[in-house]
């Protein structure tokens, strides 16, 4: 897992032949054969599209039992493919650079790499807010959640989470085609992110001093505003980032003809361009702390297994079993 984190930190997402893109193509084939305008069909699609890669990961994990080098390569590659922290922060940096140059056209063109809002009418504060909110939310999706599920379930957890999150991006929105078919994918993604989103908020709270924030103030904003967002998870991350950065997030978002008004999260003024780089710094700290915690959890689980095996072996030697 640490090797996968290091690969993501050094290189970001693979430029070609990305496994997630391959999974997306697989999911499109599954959708072609299972689609119907119903929640039942969507549930079957989700079960099949997630179940196949998870089953493959379980088989791969079993096949590499007793082959530590091959297991290391497999888990490192899976972790690298599932993570997106460097790419997220790189996009934030490119957005900040365009805004610092006063190049609104370039900044608007880059926004699609971060979120699905219509950038055509956004000014510098609007673009900065969209970027900070995207960094906050995607710190959980692109970095914390894959490591949490890797710590809890190994390679199948990493693969399963990335499959769930990818399906949510593909079909989990309220378009006429996916309003019912995508419900299962959206709800499963919500469930998979319940713990990671709150861990993201907690680690952002701890890391607030790195961006001149106060942990106590961040915790207050998180508790006060975390549940105000319509998403059960996004508000946790965004409110904690807002508290740490000392800005106010939320407001009206335009999604190509569709307007959504979100509650305000945090106090202070709307984010400006310098806050993008501060948000990226906070995101990097959250990712590093998550990696540390994930490794400690895995080591604790292995130590627990070792102790259990040792006790069982001792009982057998002393004739105490059965």
N, C-alpha and C positions, 0 to 999 in steps of 0.2 A: 504494500500500500504506500509506504514512504517513497519507494522508487517511482510509483505512478504519480505521486504528488510532485516529486522532483522533475519528472518529465513534463508535466503540465506547466510548472513554474519556468522551465527552461525554454519550451517550444510552443506552448499553447496547444490549441486543437490541431490535429493532423490536417495538412492542407489538402491532401487527396486521399481517396479510399477510406473516408472516415466511417468507422463501424456504425455510428448512429445514423448516418445517411443510408447505409445498407439496411439497417433495421426499418427505417422509414419506407424504403421500397418494399420490404417484406410486408409491412403493415398495410400498404396500399393494395397489395395483392389480396390480403385477407379481407380487407374492406370490400373489394370488388365482389367477393363471393358471399359475404355475410350481410351486406348493407340492406337495411329496410328502415323505414321511418318509424322505428319503435325502440323503446328502451330495452326490450328483451333482446332484440338483434344486437344492440350496442353492447349489452352485457356479454353476449356470446363472442362478439368481436374482441372485446377487451380481454376476456379469459384466454382466448386462443393466441392473440398477439403478444400477451405478456407471458402466458404459460410456456410457449415454445422456447423462447430464449432463456427463461429461467431453468427449464428442464435441461437445456443444453449446458448451462453453466453448472448445474448440479452434477451432470455426467462428467464434465471436464474436471470438476473438483475431485470427484471420486477417482477418475483415471490418473490423476497426478498425485494421489496419496502415496507417500513413500518416495516421491521424486521431487525433492525440494527445489532444485534448480528450475525445472519445468514449471512447477507451481508458482515460483516467484515471477517468472517471465509472464505467465498467464495473468496473475493478479495485477502485476504492474501495468500490463497492457490494458486490462479491463478498467483499472482505476484511471489511467491516463485518458482513455476514450470517454469515460463518464464525466470527468471534471471539465470545467470551463472557466476557472478563475482567472487565469492569465488573459484569455481572450476577452472576458468581460471587462477587465481593467484596461486592456489595450484599447478597446472601443471607447471607454470613458476618456482615456487620454487623447485619443484622436478627436473626440467631440470637443474636449476642452481646448485643444490646440486650434481647432477651426474657429471657435468662439473668441479665443484670445487674439486671433488675427482679424477678427471682425468679418469673417467669411460666413455669413448666414446661409448662403446657398450650399456650401460644402457641409455645414453642420446639419442642415435639414436633410441632405442626402444620406447622412450617416445614421440618422435616427432609426431607420428601419432595421439596422443591425442590433438595436437594443429593445425596441418595442414596436407595437403596431399602431401607434397614434399617427394622425394626419399632421405632418410637420409644416404644411404649406403656410399656415397663418401664425406659426409660433415665432415669437421673438426670442432674444437671448435669455431672459428669465424663464420663459416657457420651455425652451430646449434644455436649460440647466436643470429645471425641476424634473422633467421627464427622465433625464439621464440619472440624476441622483436617485429617483424612485426605482428606476430599473436596476441600478447597481445594488440597492438595498434588497429588493425582492429576489434578484437573481443570485445574490450571494448565498442564499439558502438553496435555490434550485441547482446552481451550477457547481457548488463547492461543498457546502455543509451536508446536504442530504445524501449525496453519494458516499461520503465518508462515514456518516452515521450508519447507513445501511450496510456498508462494508464492515464496520466494526461489529454490528449485530449479527450479520448473516454471511459474511465472507463474500466470495465472488458472486453467488446467486443474488445476494442482496444488492450489490453494485449494479449488476446487469438488470435485475428486476426494477430497481428504482429508475434507471435511465429509460427503460422501456415504458414505464408508467408515465414519466414526465414527458416523453416524446409523444405518446398518444394524446396526452392532454393538449399539447401544442397543436396537434394535427386535427383533432375532432372535438376537443373539449370546450368549444365556444358556441355562443347562442346564434348561430346562423340558421337560416331555414332548413338546410340539409342536416345539421348536426344538433338541433335543439333537443331532440329526444335520443338520437343514436349516440351522441357523445356524452350523455349523462353519466354512464358508468365510468368512463375514462376520467371525467372531471372529478367525480366523487372519490375515486380511488387515488387520484393525485392529491386531493385535499387530505385524505387520510395518511398518505405516505409522507406528507410534509408537516403534519401536526407537531411532531417532536423536533424535526430540524429547524422549522421556522422559529420556534421558541428558544432553541439553543442559539440560533443566530442572534436573536434579540439579546439574550443573556450575555453572549460574548461581545456584542457591540457595546453593551453597558460597561463591561469590565475594561474594554479597550478605549473608552471615551477620552481618557487623558491624552492619548496619542494624537487626537485632533482638537486639543484644547477644550474638551468637553468635561462634564462632571458626571461620574457614575451615579451619584445620588439623583441628580436632575434627570439623567437619562432613564433611570429606573422609574422615576415619577411619571415621565411622559409615556413610557411604555405601559405602565399600569393604567394610566388614565385613558390613553387613546388606542391601545392595541386592539381592542375589540370593536372599535367604531367602524372599521373598514368592512365593506360587504364580503370580502374574502376572509375565511377563518385563519388564514396564514399570512397573507401579504401585509396586513395591518400590523402584525407583530414585528416584522422586520423593518417596515418603513417608519413606524413610530419610534423604535429604538434608534434608528439612524438619525431621524429628525431631532431627537433629544440630544444625541451625542454631538451632532453638528450645530445645534442651536438654530435650526431653521424650521420653517413651516411647510409641510408637504400637503398634497391634496388639492382639490378644486375641480374645475370642469375640464374633462379630457374629450377631445374630438377624435373619433375613430372612423374617418372617411364617411362623413354624413351622419354618424350616430354619436350623440353627445351623452356622456355619463358624468354626473357630478359626484365626486367623492368627498367625504368629510375631511376637514382639516386635521392634520396630525402634527403635533408639536407647536411651539411658540416661536415668535420672532418673524423675520421677513422671509420671503420666498428665496430659494437658493439662487446663487449667482455662479458665474463660471469658476471662481476659485474653489467653491464647495464641491465641484465634481472631483477634483484631485484629492480633496480631503475625504470624500466618500470612498474613493479607490483605496486610499491608505487604510481606512477603517475596514474595508472589505478584505484587504490582504491580511490584516491582523486577525480578523475572525477566521479566515481560512487556515492560518498557521496554528491558531489555538485548537481548531477542530481537528486538524491532522494529529496534533499532540494527544488530544483526548482519545481519538480513534485508536491510536497505537497503544495507549495505556489500557483501553478496554480489551483489545485483542490479546495483549500480554496477560492481563488479568484472567481472561477466559482460558488461555493456554495453561497458566499456572494452576488454575482451579482443576482443569482436566488432569494435569500431571499429579496433583495431590490426591485426586480421587483414585487415579490408577494406582498410586503408591499404596494407599490405604487398602485397596482391594487386593493387591499383590501380597501385602502383609497378612491380611486375613487368610488368604489361601495357604501361605507358608505355615501359619499357626493352626490350620485346620478349622477355621471358624466360619467358613462359608457354607451355606446350605443348612 
